[in-house]
Amino acid sequence: HVPVLSCRSALFPRGFIGYTVKPRAVVMSEPRMPIPAPEDTYKGWLFKWTNYIKGYQRRWFVLSNGLLSYYRTQAEMRHTCRGTINLATANIAVEDSCNFVISNGGTQTYHLKASSEVERQRWITALELAKAKASRMQLESDDSGDDSTPNAAGQSTGSRNSEVQSTLRTLGSKVEDLSTCNDLIAKHGSALQRSLSELEGVQLGGETSEKIRQVTERATLFRITSNAMINACRDFMTLAQTHSKRWQKALQSEREQRVRLEETLEQLAKQHNHLERAFRGATVLPSSQSNPAIDSKGTVQLKPKGDASDEDEENEFFDACEDVQEFITVPADPKYHRSVFTAALLSFMHIPLPVRKRRTRIPDKPNYSLNLWSIMKNCIGKELSKIPMPVNFNEPLSMLQRLSEDLEYYELLDRAAKCQSSLEQMCYVAAFTVSSYSTTVHRTGKPFNPLLGETFELDRVQESGYRSLCEQVSHHPPAAAHHAISERGWTLRQEIALASKFRGKYLSIMPLGSIHCIFEKSTHHYTWKKVTTTVHNIIVGKLWIDQSGEIDVVNHKTGDRCHLKFAPYSYFSRDVARKVTGVVTDKDGKAHYVLSGTWDEKMEYSRVMQSSRGGENGADGRQKTVYQTLKAKELWKKTPLPEGAENMYYFSTLALTLNELEEGVAPTDSRKRPDQRLMEQGRWEEANTEKQRLEEKQRTVRREREREANRAASPSEEGKESADGGKRLVDPMTGEPTHIYKGGYWEAKEQGNWDSCPDIF
């Protein structure tokens, strides 16, 4: 299909925070030229090769922290970076007097040209220094990672101190060597400059004068490089001599702080131990048997009754409540202190990163009246995707964002990934399929139809451990591809096309396509399809949603199967509304679990102990199967909607965050749709105007694409071409043509270069 990220405006994350220091001047008597110090930011204009049509183009380059970045203008530094290359792993090669090439191994190559040979040498010097520094920092980082492992139990503080002293002595020796080299280079450089100055005064032939001029120019370049090295040596010597004592003091301070932290953790672990034991197997005793000790701050001290130690005492008494004069007793475990301390230490050492605070509200839905019948009377029997609907019937989310809401209860897949039994894992997967409908019970608004090539990313790695990516891969029939991957060991992918019919009283939406869930550890591969969604009372009455149909969740590795049945709502039925039932069977058809619940509230599962044929016949004339089960356990329960959800389109907590603006997303992301954004802000008239403009533009593009497709050759046998030009592969599990994620999106986002991103599906 049409390339997804064909835009040219990259949104690079604003992570380049450097500082600019005025370059040092050359210390010799010749013309002064700026030499970049090792820690400075180096900036300037260079010509960069773009393509054979435009050739070399003038670009503003910035060298900072081992990264070389470029911009079209200096003003772009505030918001847009055109590309960045890491010098730690890059190769720098000189082509001729003014040209040089920087490459990191094939993925990125910059062909650059300076305005003069001297200018080129300045950049080469700065780049080589930055590369050396970046490589050294990377090596030190790797070494520090190796050294971060715990010390052996028998290693003493004295041996560590001696190791530090030995390192400092070695460092001092190297500093002296650098100082000697510094003096020698300065001395010989001055002598060379004087000799060259004397040669310039000798009257010789034209050819000899040209040779002398070339030697003088080379000497100038040597002087630039030498002075840069001298500056680097001087800075290193200053730092090494000035900060060695400070490093020793800092190291000693870190050791003392670590000891204090260990003592604090041990105290916290003991307190945690007392609290845990106070709530395990508690039995209430009269208050006269012991009295709690209270410190000067009023804190209740949990003291044992006798003089025996915590490890050996059989029973201990604690203050259960400050207002109730009663005590509880629990048996003590001699090994408990050690285990709790270990757990507390691990929990303190693995401090989570701060999680981004997401929004919890959107503007309230405006109350606009609309004559529904005037719009719908001419649409009976047509597909919903072909009906020009105003935003009054919409909710401020796209279909891609609604599809991402399938991950509302991703925890079910996290728990499934930990299951040892494939049959129990099937129960969690089945509950996940049901949970994806819980967000629709009050959501009568229609999502925006995505434009072809529109994308939506849901990056929740920091909070929840997963990433999700959707793309509209076909305009007609509308189809979206979805790919999610979790650090907890599962992958979810699907391609959903919607077929819909308006029948006057109700609207039926039939999702087409399969959903795949693969678990990395067990390699179990599950597939299933969605049921039919029906919107009732389109013309008269209050709108309400129903889900009906049957789902077969199949484990293609083991042959296990779960048959789920969504019972349609009936006014005359005595069953619970929105009821869902299911049976988990193995490859031989033997039942192991029975599932029951509702698709809008909760699901439970029960272990089957015995099954038999009953005497009662079902509605289809077949005998019903009677399952003898153990007590039911909860699989999933719906999270309550946020406060005020009825004024915010009945959005869940996750749905409220989906259209929140984020930096760094692709230019084709749903968050950047102007009509959708205007609707969320309550500006519905402007949203309708913008929606009509975008839809008409897409229709024009599609007509042109169809004309080109008619002139093109027939599709190849390897894949089937969709109506909008995208290639669909044949799924090996289901045999259906589908779009599969190719990769490259998250890498392009990390680099901030969407121009280099290929088709992702």
Residue, then its C-alpha position, 0 to 999 in steps of 0.5 A: h500500500v501507500p508508504v506509511l510515513s511519507c511525510r518530510s517533517a520529522l519530530f525529533p525528541r528534544g533531548f539534545i541539551g548541550y552547552t557552547v564554550k568559546p573555542r580555544a585560540v592557538v597559542m602560537s604566533e600565527p593566525r588564531m583559529p578556533i580549536p574545539a576542546p574535547e568537552d565543547t559543543y562544535k557548530g558550523w555550516l557544512f555541505k551535505w550530499t542529498n541526491y543526484i538532483k539537488g546535489y550538495q545542500r548547505r546544512w547546520f551541523v552540531l557536534s555535542n556529547g559524541l553525537l553529530s546532528y544536522y539541521r536545515t537552519q540554526a532556527e530548527m535547533r529548537h524543534t526539528c532535527r534532520g538526523t543524528i549519527n553516533l560517533a562512538t561506532a562511526n568511521i571517519a574517512v577523508e576523500d579529498s581536500c574538502n570532502f569527508v565521509i562519516s558512516n556507522g556501518g551502513t544504516q547511516t552515511y553522511h557525505l560532507k564537504a567543507s568550504s576549505e581544506v583548513e575548515r575540513q581539518r577543523w571538523i576532522t579534528a573535532l570529530e576524531l576527538a569526540k569519537a575518542k571521547a565517546s568510545r572511551m565513555q562507552l568502554e568505561s560504561d561497559d567496565s562499570g557494568d562488569d564491576s557492579t556485581p556484588n563483591a565476594a563475601g570475604q573481600s575486605t574494605g582494606s583490599r578495596n582501598s589498596e586497589v584504589q590507591s594503586t589505580l591513583r598511582t598509575l593515573g599519576s604516572k600517566v599524567e606525568d607522561l602526558s605532561t612530558c609529551n605536551d612540552l615536547i610537542a610545543k617545543h618541536g612545533s615552535a622550532l618547525q614554525r621558525s624553520l618554515s618562516e626562514l624558508e619563506g624569506v629565501q629567494l628560490g624558483g617558482e616550483t620550489s616556492e610552490k613546494i614550500r607553500q604546500v609544506t607550510e600549509r601542511a604544517t599549519l594543519f599539523r599545528i591545528t591538530s597538535n594544539a587540539m591535542i595539547n589542549a586535551c592533554r592540558d585539560f586532562m592534567t588539570l582534571a586529574q590533578t585537581h580532582s583526585k582528592r575529591w574523587q577519594k572523598a566522594l568514594q569514601s562518602e559513597r561507602e559510608q552512605r551505602v553502609r547507612l542504607e544497609e542499616t536502614l534497610e535492615q531496620l525497615a525489614k524488621q519492622h516489616n517482619h513484625l507487621e507481617r507476623a501481626f497479620r498472619g494467623a492472628t488470635v485475639l488475647p486479653s489486653s492484660q497480658s502485655n502493654p505496648a511501648i510508646d516512644s516520645k513521638g507517639t509511635v507504638q513500638l511492637k515489643p515482645k513480651g519477654d526477654a527472649s530474642d525475636e528468633d527464639e520466642e514462641n509467641e509474641f504480643f503486639d498492639a492490634c489497635e490504638d483504640v481497642q485494648e486487645f492483642i494478637t499473637v502469631p507464631a514466629d518463624p526463625k528464618y523469617h527475618r532473613s527472608v524479609f530482609t532479602a525481599a526488602l533489599l531487592s525491592f529497594m534496589h530496584i527502584p522504578l523509574p518515574v511514570r509519566k502522569r497521564r490526563t484523567r479528563i477531557p472537555d465535556k461533551p457538548n449538547y447539540s441537537l440533530n435531526l437523526w431521521s433526516i440523515m439516516k432515512n436515505c441510508i437504509g441498506k448501505e454500508l456504514s463506511k459509505i455514509p457521510m456522517p457528521v461528527n455529532f454521531n462520533e466520539p473523539l477517537s479514531m478506529l485505530q485508537r478504539l482497536s488499541e483499547d483491546l489492550e485495556y486488560y493486558e494483565l490477563l495476557d501477562r498472567a497467561a504467559k506465566c501459566q505452566s498448564s496450557l489449559e489454564q492459559m487458555c482460560y486467561v486468553a479466553a477471558f482476554t477476548v471477552s474483556s475487550y468488549s467491556t469498554t463498548v457497553h455504553r459507547t454508542g458514539k462512532p469512532f472516526n474512520p481512519l485515513l489510508g496510511e494513518t497510524f496510532e502508537l500506544d507506547r506503555v513500556q514504562e508503565s505496563g511493559y508493552r507497545s502497540l502499533c496500528e495502521q489503516v492499511s485499506h480505505h475500501p473496504p476499511a481495514a486496520a492492522h494491529h501489532a502489540i508486543s510485551e516485555r512479559g513474553w507475549t505478542l498480539r497481532q490482528e487485521i480487522a476489516l468492518a462490514s456494516k449494515f443499517r437495517g432501520k431499527y438497528l445497525s449491525i457491525m461484523p468484524l472480519g479477520s483473525i486475532h493472533c496471540i503468541f507466547e514466547k516461552s511456550t510458543h503457544h499460538y492462539t487465534w480467534k475472531k470477533v463477534t457481531t456488534t449491534v446498535h439498537n434503537i437507531i431511530v426511536g428510543k435510547l441507543w444500546i449496544d449488544q454483542s452476540g455470536e460465538i468465538d472459538v479460541v484455538n491453540h494451534k500447538t496443543g489442539d486445545r480449544c475454548h468455545l465461547k457463546f455470547a447470548p443475544y439479549s432478550y426481553f423475555s429471557r430469565d438469564v442475566a443480560r450480556k451473558v457469556t459461557g464457555v467450555v475449555t477442551d483438549k485436543d480429544g474433546k474432553a472438557h477441563y474448565v467451564l467459563s461463565g460471566t458477562w462481557d461487561e462485568k466479569m468472568e469466572y472459571s471452574r475446574v471440571m471434575q466430571s461430565s455426563r449427558g443430561g436428560e433435558n434437551g436443549a433448544d436445538g433438540r440435542q441433549k445438554t451436557v452436565y458438568q460437575t465442577l469445583k468452586a468458581k474462581e474469578l478470572w477478570k473483573k471490569t475496572p469502574l469508569p472514572e468519575g464523570a465518564e457520562n459527560m466524557y463519552y463513557f471513556s475508560t481511564l485508558a481511553l481518556t489518554l489515547n488522544e493526549l498529545e505526545e512528542g515524538v510520534a509519527p506525523t501520521d498519528s491519529r492524535k494529529r487529526p485536526d477534525q478529531r482534535l476540534m471535536e474533542q475541544g467541543r468545536w463541532e462545526e469546525a470539526n465537521t468542515e474539516k472532516q468533509r475536507l479530509e474525506e473528499k481529499q481521500r476520495t480523490v486520491r483513491r479514484e486516482r489510485e484505482r485508475e493507476a491500478n487498472r493500468a498496472a499489471s496483475p499482482s504477483e503470486e507471492g501476495k495479494e494486492s488490496a484495493d488500495g495497493g498494499k500487499r497482503l501475505v497469506d497467514p500460515m495459521t488461518g490461510e487468510p490474506t493479512h498484513i504483518y508488521k515488518g518492523g522499523y517504526w520504533e527504530a525510526k522514532e528513536q532516531g527521529n528520522w521518519d523519512s528513513c522508515p519503511d512500510i511497517f505493514 
